[in-house]
Amino acid sequence: MRRLSWTLVPIALLACAPALAAPASAPPAGPMEQRAQRIRSRVLREKVGLNDDKAQKVEVILNRYAPERRRLALQIRDGRQKIPRADDPE
């Protein structure tokens, strides 16, 4: 069970990353971003089993690297769009 928890942590965090990736200097989060942050907090506490102190520390780290995750996600998306499709008649 413990091993399963540690496997789910990165998956849960990566799944939330695109929704939460916003620059630190961004305007106040909209309702969608606030909802995603509440879900992430709940996942860290209930599913992963972190106490409040550890969950807050993880959230600080996730927020610190959010701009870089956003940049990388956009870079990956752009790269995928440039790959020609196999069924393209070109």
C-alpha positions as CSV (number, residue, x, y, z in Angstrom):
1,M,0.0,0.0,0.0
2,R,2.8,2.4,0.8
3,R,4.5,1.7,-2.5
4,L,1.2,2.4,-4.3
5,S,0.9,5.7,-2.5
6,W,4.3,6.8,-3.7
7,T,3.4,5.8,-7.2
8,L,0.2,7.8,-7.1
9,V,1.8,11.0,-5.8
10,P,3.7,11.8,-9.1
11,I,0.8,10.8,-11.2
12,A,-1.6,13.0,-9.2
13,L,0.8,15.9,-9.3
14,L,1.5,15.6,-13.0
15,A,-2.2,15.4,-13.7
16,C,-2.8,18.6,-11.8
17,A,0.2,20.4,-13.2
18,P,-1.3,21.8,-16.4
19,A,-4.3,23.2,-14.7
20,L,-2.2,24.8,-12.0
21,A,0.7,26.1,-14.1
22,A,0.5,29.9,-13.8
23,P,3.2,32.4,-13.3
24,A,3.8,33.6,-9.7
25,S,3.1,37.2,-10.8
26,A,-0.3,36.2,-12.4
27,P,-3.4,38.0,-11.3
28,P,-5.6,36.3,-8.7
29,A,-6.6,32.9,-9.7
30,G,-10.0,32.4,-11.4
31,P,-12.7,30.0,-10.2
32,M,-11.3,27.1,-12.3
33,E,-7.8,27.6,-10.9
34,Q,-9.1,27.9,-7.3
35,R,-11.1,24.7,-7.8
36,A,-8.0,22.9,-9.1
37,Q,-6.0,24.0,-6.1
38,R,-8.7,22.8,-3.7
39,I,-8.7,19.4,-5.5
40,R,-4.9,19.2,-5.4
41,S,-5.0,20.0,-1.7
42,R,-7.6,17.3,-1.0
43,V,-5.7,14.7,-3.1
44,L,-2.5,15.5,-1.1
45,R,-4.2,15.1,2.2
46,E,-6.8,12.3,1.6
47,K,-5.3,10.1,-1.2
48,V,-1.6,10.6,-0.6
49,G,-2.0,10.8,3.2
50,L,0.1,13.9,3.9
51,N,-0.6,15.9,7.1
52,D,-1.4,19.6,6.7
53,D,2.2,20.7,7.3
54,K,3.7,18.4,4.7
55,A,0.9,19.1,2.2
56,Q,1.5,22.8,2.5
57,K,5.2,22.3,1.9
58,V,4.5,20.3,-1.2
59,E,2.1,22.9,-2.5
60,V,4.7,25.6,-2.1
61,I,7.2,23.5,-4.1
62,L,4.5,22.9,-6.8
63,N,3.7,26.5,-7.0
64,R,7.4,27.5,-7.3
65,Y,7.9,25.3,-10.3
66,A,4.5,25.9,-11.9
67,P,5.9,28.4,-14.5
68,E,8.5,26.0,-15.7
69,R,6.0,23.1,-15.9
70,R,3.7,25.4,-17.9
71,R,6.5,26.3,-20.3
72,L,7.5,22.7,-20.8
73,A,3.9,21.6,-21.4
74,L,3.5,24.3,-24.1
75,Q,6.8,23.2,-25.6
76,I,5.7,19.6,-25.7
77,R,2.3,20.5,-27.2
78,D,4.0,22.6,-29.9
79,G,6.4,19.7,-30.7
80,R,3.5,17.3,-31.0
81,Q,1.6,19.6,-33.3
82,K,4.6,19.8,-35.6
83,I,4.9,16.0,-36.0
84,P,3.3,14.9,-39.2
85,R,0.4,12.5,-38.8
86,A,0.8,9.0,-40.2
87,D,-2.5,9.2,-42.1
88,D,-1.7,12.6,-43.6
89,P,-1.8,12.3,-47.4
90,E,1.4,14.4,-47.8
